[in-house]
Amino acid sequence: MDILVLGGTRFIGRHIVETALTKGHKVTTFSRGQSRHLEGAESLTGDRDGSLEALRNRTWDAVIDVSGYVPRVVRQSAELLADKVGHYSFISTISVYQEATAPITEESPVTELQDPTVEEVGGETYGGLKVLCERVVNEIYPARSSVHRPTIVAGPFDPTDRFTYWPRRFRQGGKVLVPGRPDYIFQYIDARDFALFVVHSVEQSLTGTYNAATLPHTWGALVAACQKVTGSGEPVWAEEDWLMAQEVRPRPWSDLPLWLPSDVGRSMFGVRSDKAQAAGLQFRPLEKTVRDVNDWDKTRGHEPLKTGLTAEQEQELIGLRRAAQDVQS
């Protein structure tokens, strides 16, 4: 197949391009030229907002859109390519869903923006804007598009460090502050498993919407995998109420990445991906993801992480935790 990828090759786009190339497809990327060039792929340079000249007078079998965030901008490329591509695959997010207590399926309620004309992408608008982008794609490609809603994406080359924090922290050794209890859950999707399914979706011309998330893993399993891979680190478990009292931020990209309080986590980490699994989505073991992320992270040397507690903050919290336990005993 001849596949066009809208977006750079930094992380998810990189894995999608590499997967497509490995499977023998011809790949063209369209971006502003700020990401690295991947050998074997053709690179076109432009801007999705008004500078699409490089896409004119070309045709592809399919397009994979990994960089659509604003509906007005998505519409420009979607309309331009409507008679130039056979299938349109849009990368969305589980952030489109409203927080709820029930398991999240593709039919769960989505976020609606009060002002649908807003174009500033932030924590309050990201999910709602993605909903509108999905609708643009489905409007223009009503019977030849697929929408993919991944949860937290992990893997080599992850620029957010949300998953990477844990293998690195255990590799550093010593006592490691871990949120909640060993039986608390989290979910993620390995970028390579996600890329395989997205490429599969264009190969098979799948239509409809698909969640992408592993079955829930426990924090105990994550700790065990990190210890096995790195051979170091001793967990210090801290209850959520205590962490909140210490003003530790509980979002997946903050002080203790991947952690959501259990009342929120029961829904946001209750994503069902049965539909995608039935269509071909598969998962590699948690330990494999931890090992590969750890190996990649070691190649970065001492590059600071973009999220997580500093060493000083963590040790102070561990000291406070020990003191609280001593008082209780």
Helices and strands as residue ranges (DSSP letters): E 2-6, H 12-22, E 26-31, E 42-45, G 53-55, E 60-65, H 71-81, E 85-91, G 94-96, H 126-140, E 145-150, E 153-154, H 165-172, E 175-179, E 185-186, E 189-190, H 191-203, E 208-212, E 217-218, H 219-230, E 234-238, H 240-245, H 262-268, H 274-279, H 286-298, H 311-328
